[in-house]
Structure formats: structure tokens, C-alpha cells
Amino acid sequence: MSPLRQVLGRIGLAFALVVIVSPAVLFFLWMLSLSVKFEVDNASYPPVFIPEHFNWGNYAAVIDSKRFSTYFTNSLIVTGAATAFALLVGVPAGYGLARMRAHKAAVVILIARITPGLSYLIPLFLLFQWLGLLGTLWPQIIIHLVVTVPIVIWIMIGYFETTPMELEESALIDGATRWQVFRYVALPIARPGIAVAFILAVIFSWNNFVFGIVLAGRETRTLPVAVYNMISFDQLSWGPLAAAALIVTLPVLLLTVFAQRQIVAGLTAGAVKGG
């Protein structure tokens, strides 16, 4: 390839990257601007992007609210439990599917991964209603597994298929059982994949909105639902609303920024090697 084509290719890639990323960056910066302005500045015309005086009280009002700690705790419980159960089930399942080369089963996992979670909501809602669990945290934890388990299994299939079989065969020759091979040989090698599966499961579970708004009660709402409930017909305060949205976004944003390389590697391995 000629140097001119390489330069043009890089320019085209940079331009495409700017076009794709710039709207998201602009929306995030505008939300940040809303969160530090007084309502007078938020309602002014023409719009004010950088105010003369910053209103940090929007963040204080959100954090000091009585229900914020409850909703934050609910999000931690739901996300933590859903991620833990997904890893407990998904890692061994991914190992088994990878070693058995169960391509048809892997296709089923792929279908479950790309199917919208909303498709499972109505039957599970009726089931939880019949069991009398609506309004508790258990329905949210269970239904989040619909999202987290396929992600974990799909990523782990890709990682286990890339691990060298020679090490496991040597352990089997030395008298190790299949469980011992999985625990002492396969798991340590697949730790990067487990980390990626953990990160993605946390992100998808933490940001889930639909399940929480349908299945949660007044005291069991998660943070995304709590932010939505700040919108009312009587009064809409853009400052606290934007501050609450940023607070909800901050944990997964930091997790994504610090683990972006592992996330890309996990998605690539799962897409190329899996099934």
C-alpha cells in the first residue's frame, strides 16, 4: 500500500471516528453543563454552556435526598447478585461448550444474547406475580440473569477456545480429574476473560431500566428508575435531574474507561472464536 493511501486511510478513519463519537461527547458535556447551572441559566435563551456561577448544590441535593442511598444500595445488590450468579453459571458453561465444541448450543447462546430482554418481561412478570415476589429485589436479580448469563457464556467460550489444550491434556495424563483441570489449569489462564465478562455483566445490569420500572416497588427501585421518576408534569428541574443522571453514569463510565482494552479484547474473542 502506498504512503498516500495510508495517509488517506488514517484521515478517513479519524473523520469517521469524530463523526460517530462527537454526538455522544456533546450530549455528555451538555448534561454536565446542565448539572452545574442554576435553573435560571438552564432556561435562558440563547443557551448558556459555561455559566458565570457554578451551582454544586444540584449534586448535594441528589446525594442528600433520603431515597438516594436506598436506591444506590438496591442497584448494588441487584447488579452484584446478578453478576455473581452469571459468573457462577456462565464460566463453567462456557468451558463445557468450548471443550465439547457444541456449536449448536453456542448458537442458542448467541440468540439469547441478541434477543431483547423485553421479550422475556411479560411471562416473567406473570410468574413473579403468581409467586407474590413483585415489589422485591428478587425479580430484578433473576431477570437480570437473562442479560448477564448469555454475555458471560459467550465471552468465556471465546477465551476457553483460545487457551492451549496441551496444558489440560498434560494434567489429565498426570491423573487430574476434569474438575481439577478446570479449576487449577483452565481458570487461571482464563482470568482476563473472566474479568471482561465481569465488567460487561456489571455494565449491562447497572444500566438496565425496563426491568426495574416494571418489577420494582417504591422501596426497591434502582438508580436508573429513580432518575426517571424525577421527571414530573408539574415541575422539571434540569439541574438536579442532570446531576442525578451523571451520578448514575459515573460508576460504569469509570469502569469502562479503565477497562476499555479488556472490553475490546473480550468482545473480539467472543465474536471471532465463539460458536
Secondary structure in CASP SS format (residue, H / E / C, confidence):
PFRMAT SS
TARGET T0000
AUTHOR 0000-0000-0000
METHOD secondary structure of the structure
MODEL  1
M C 1.00
S C 1.00
P H 1.00
L H 1.00
R H 1.00
Q H 1.00
V H 1.00
L H 1.00
G H 1.00
R H 1.00
I H 1.00
G H 1.00
L H 1.00
A H 1.00
F H 1.00
A H 1.00
L H 1.00
V H 1.00
V H 1.00
I H 1.00
V H 1.00
S H 1.00
P H 1.00
A H 1.00
V H 1.00
L H 1.00
F H 1.00
F H 1.00
L H 1.00
W H 1.00
M H 1.00
L H 1.00
S H 1.00
L H 1.00
S H 1.00
V C 1.00
K C 1.00
F C 1.00
E H 1.00
V H 1.00
D H 1.00
N H 1.00
A C 1.00
S C 1.00
Y C 1.00
P C 1.00
P C 1.00
V C 1.00
F C 1.00
I C 1.00
P C 1.00
E C 1.00
H C 1.00
F C 1.00
N C 1.00
W C 1.00
G H 1.00
N H 1.00
Y H 1.00
A H 1.00
A H 1.00
V H 1.00
I H 1.00
D H 1.00
S C 1.00
K C 1.00
R C 1.00
F H 1.00
S H 1.00
T H 1.00
Y H 1.00
F H 1.00
T H 1.00
N H 1.00
S H 1.00
L H 1.00
I H 1.00
V H 1.00
T H 1.00
G H 1.00
A H 1.00
A H 1.00
T H 1.00
A H 1.00
F H 1.00
A H 1.00
L H 1.00
L H 1.00
V H 1.00
G H 1.00
V H 1.00
P H 1.00
A H 1.00
G H 1.00
Y H 1.00
G H 1.00
L H 1.00
A H 1.00
R H 1.00
M H 1.00
R C 1.00
A C 1.00
H H 1.00
K H 1.00
A H 1.00
A H 1.00
V H 1.00
V H 1.00
I H 1.00
L H 1.00
I H 1.00
A H 1.00
R H 1.00
I H 1.00
T C 1.00
P C 1.00
G H 1.00
L H 1.00
S H 1.00
Y H 1.00
L H 1.00
I H 1.00
P H 1.00
L H 1.00
F H 1.00
L H 1.00
L H 1.00
F H 1.00
Q H 1.00
W H 1.00
L H 1.00
G C 1.00
L C 1.00
L C 1.00
G C 1.00
T C 1.00
L C 1.00
W H 1.00
P H 1.00
Q H 1.00
I H 1.00
I H 1.00
I H 1.00
H H 1.00
L H 1.00
V H 1.00
V H 1.00
T H 1.00
V H 1.00
P H 1.00
I H 1.00
V H 1.00
I H 1.00
W H 1.00
I H 1.00
M H 1.00
I H 1.00
G H 1.00
Y H 1.00
F H 1.00
E H 1.00
T H 1.00
T C 1.00
P C 1.00
M H 1.00
E H 1.00
L H 1.00
E H 1.00
E H 1.00
S H 1.00
A H 1.00
L H 1.00
I H 1.00
D C 1.00
G C 1.00
A C 1.00
T C 1.00
R H 1.00
W H 1.00
Q H 1.00
V H 1.00
F H 1.00
R H 1.00
Y H 1.00
V H 1.00
A H 1.00
L H 1.00
P H 1.00
I H 1.00
A C 1.00
R H 1.00
P H 1.00
G H 1.00
I H 1.00
A H 1.00
V H 1.00
A H 1.00
F H 1.00
I H 1.00
L H 1.00
A H 1.00
V H 1.00
I H 1.00
F H 1.00
S H 1.00
W H 1.00
N C 1.00
N C 1.00
F C 1.00
V H 1.00
F H 1.00
G H 1.00
I H 1.00
V H 1.00
L H 1.00
A C 1.00
G C 1.00
R C 1.00
E C 1.00
T C 1.00
R C 1.00
T C 1.00
L H 1.00
P H 1.00
V H 1.00
A H 1.00
V H 1.00
Y H 1.00
N C 1.00
M C 1.00
I C 1.00
S C 1.00
F C 1.00
D C 1.00
Q C 1.00
L C 1.00
S C 1.00
W H 1.00
G H 1.00
P H 1.00
L H 1.00
A H 1.00
A H 1.00
A H 1.00
A H 1.00
L H 1.00
I H 1.00
V H 1.00
T H 1.00
L H 1.00
P H 1.00
V H 1.00
L H 1.00
L H 1.00
L H 1.00
T H 1.00
V H 1.00
F H 1.00
A C 1.00
Q H 1.00
R H 1.00
Q H 1.00
I H 1.00
V H 1.00
A H 1.00
G H 1.00
L H 1.00
T H 1.00
A H 1.00
G H 1.00
A H 1.00
V H 1.00
K H 1.00
G C 1.00
G C 1.00
END
